[in-house]
Amino acid sequence: MTATNRETDPRPQGGDTVSAVVRQWQTVHPGLDTGPMEIIGRVNRCAALLQQAEDAPLRRAGLSRPEFELLGALRRTGHELTPGELARETFSSGAAVTKRLKRLTELGLVERRGDSRDRRVAHLRLTDAGRELVDEIMPEQLAYETAVLSVLDPQGQSELAGLLGELLSRLEGTLGALRV
């Protein structure tokens, strides 16, 4: 790396972009506790990079990750779900679920059944084609994700999964209390 590139590259040699941001804040405010930024900043940055990465198996099937998550929720639960239940299962808004379901229905992957007692309620299930597609793509998608995570050794992956699981469990239990 040339001297000019070193000056414009926000990553410290051997580090990541968050390390550089933390150093900059510590220069501007030496007493500032940047510890939370070192975790949340890295989680956010990893999430952004993972979202930018192309999910090759999904792309080949003509699906977005959010669409596949709806199909996956219907497959893994093993029963019909309402749009509201799908929204909760996939952490999506009702409007987003409605839009995605319209497309998945048009593709013949999901079918709707009205509720016999309440016409406002729809029950959704995978068609045979939808079930076959999920069963075909899921092993490919997991292999793709395994390749993405291969930058960490198995022990590192296990440790990270454990720590993220603990953080998520605690946040899911307390985050509502933190909102003001």
C-alpha positions in Angstrom: 0.0 0.0 0.0 1.4 3.4 -0.9 1.7 6.2 1.5 -1.3 8.0 -0.2 -3.4 4.9 0.1 -2.5 4.5 3.7 -3.7 8.1 4.4 -7.1 7.5 2.7 -7.7 3.9 3.8 -9.7 4.2 7.1 -8.5 0.7 8.2 -5.4 0.5 10.4 -2.8 -1.9 9.2 -4.0 -5.3 10.4 -7.2 -3.8 11.8 -10.7 -3.0 10.7 -12.6 0.2 10.0 -14.2 0.4 13.5 -10.7 0.4 15.0 -9.9 3.5 13.0 -13.2 5.2 14.0 -12.6 4.4 17.7 -9.0 5.9 17.4 -10.5 9.0 15.8 -13.0 9.5 18.6 -10.4 8.9 21.3 -8.3 11.6 19.6 -11.2 14.1 19.7 -12.5 13.0 23.1 -9.8 11.2 25.0 -12.0 10.4 28.0 -14.9 8.9 26.0 -15.7 5.2 26.6 -15.8 3.8 23.1 -16.2 0.2 24.3 -19.9 -0.1 23.1 -18.9 1.3 19.7 -16.3 -1.5 19.3 -19.0 -4.1 19.7 -22.1 -2.5 18.2 -20.1 -0.8 15.4 -18.6 -4.1 14.4 -21.9 -6.0 14.6 -23.5 -3.3 12.4 -20.6 -3.3 9.9 -20.7 -7.1 9.6 -24.4 -7.0 9.1 -24.1 -4.4 6.4 -21.3 -6.3 4.6 -23.3 -9.6 4.8 -26.4 -7.8 3.4 -24.3 -6.5 0.5 -22.9 -9.9 -0.3 -24.7 -11.7 -3.0 -26.5 -14.8 -1.9 -25.7 -16.9 -5.0 -28.1 -19.8 -4.4 -31.0 -17.3 -3.8 -30.1 -15.1 -6.7 -30.0 -18.1 -9.1 -33.5 -19.0 -7.9 -34.6 -15.4 -8.5 -35.4 -14.8 -4.8 -34.3 -12.2 -2.4 -33.3 -13.1 1.1 -36.5 -11.7 2.7 -38.6 -13.7 0.3 -36.6 -16.8 1.1 -37.1 -16.1 4.8 -40.9 -16.2 4.3 -40.6 -19.5 2.4 -38.3 -20.8 5.1 -40.7 -19.8 7.9 -43.5 -21.7 6.2 -41.3 -24.7 5.7 -39.7 -25.0 9.1 -42.9 -24.4 11.1 -44.6 -27.1 9.1 -48.0 -25.5 9.1 -50.1 -22.7 7.7 -49.3 -19.2 9.0 -51.2 -15.9 8.8 -49.5 -12.9 7.4 -49.2 -11.5 10.9 -47.5 -14.7 12.1 -45.1 -14.6 9.2 -44.2 -11.0 10.0 -43.4 -12.0 13.6 -41.4 -15.1 12.4 -39.3 -13.0 10.0 -39.1 -9.8 12.0 -40.7 -8.0 9.0 -43.4 -5.3 8.8 -46.8 -6.3 7.7 -46.6 -4.2 4.6 -43.3 -5.9 3.6 -44.8 -9.3 4.1 -47.8 -8.4 2.0 -45.6 -7.3 -0.8 -43.4 -10.3 -0.7 -46.4 -12.7 -0.4 -47.9 -11.2 -3.5 -44.8 -12.0 -5.6 -44.4 -15.5 -4.1 -48.0 -16.3 -4.8 -47.6 -15.1 -8.4 -44.6 -17.4 -8.7 -46.7 -20.3 -7.5 -44.6 -20.9 -4.4 -47.2 -19.9 -1.8 -51.0 -20.3 -1.7 -53.6 -18.5 0.3 -56.7 -20.0 2.0 -59.4 -17.9 3.5 -60.5 -18.5 7.1 -64.0 -20.1 7.3 -64.9 -18.1 10.3 -63.3 -14.7 9.5 -63.0 -13.6 5.9 -60.4 -10.9 6.9 -57.9 -13.7 7.9 -55.8 -15.5 5.3 -53.8 -18.7 5.9 -50.7 -19.2 3.9 -48.9 -22.4 3.0 -46.2 -23.5 0.6 -47.2 -25.1 -2.6 -45.5 -28.4 -3.7 -43.2 -26.2 -5.9 -42.5 -23.9 -3.0 -41.6 -26.8 -0.7 -39.3 -28.4 -3.3 -37.6 -25.1 -4.0 -36.9 -24.5 -0.3 -35.6 -28.0 0.2 -33.4 -27.6 -2.9 -32.0 -24.2 -2.0 -31.5 -24.6 1.8 -28.4 -27.0 1.6 -26.9 -24.7 -1.1 -27.5 -21.6 1.0 -26.0 -23.2 4.1 -22.9 -24.2 2.1 -22.6 -20.6 0.8 -22.9 -19.2 4.4 -20.3 -21.7 5.6 -17.9 -20.4 3.0 -18.6 -16.8 4.1 -17.8 -17.8 7.7 -14.8 -19.8 6.8 -12.6 -16.8 7.6 -13.1 -17.9 11.2 -11.9 -21.3 12.5 -14.6 -23.7 13.9 -13.8 -22.7 17.5 -14.0 -19.0 16.7 -17.4 -19.6 14.9 -18.7 -21.5 18.0 -17.5 -18.8 20.4 -19.0 -16.0 18.2 -22.3 -17.9 17.9 -22.4 -18.3 21.7 -21.7 -14.7 22.4 -24.2 -13.4 19.8 -26.8 -15.9 21.1 -26.3 -14.6 24.6 -26.5 -10.9 23.5 -29.6 -11.6 21.4 -31.4 -13.4 24.1 -30.8 -10.6 26.6 -31.7 -7.9 24.1 -34.9 -9.7 23.1 -35.8 -9.8 26.8 -34.9 -6.2 27.6 -34.8 -4.0 24.5 -38.5 -3.0 24.9 -37.7 -1.7 28.4 -34.9 0.5 26.9 -37.2 2.3 24.5 -38.4 5.6 25.9 
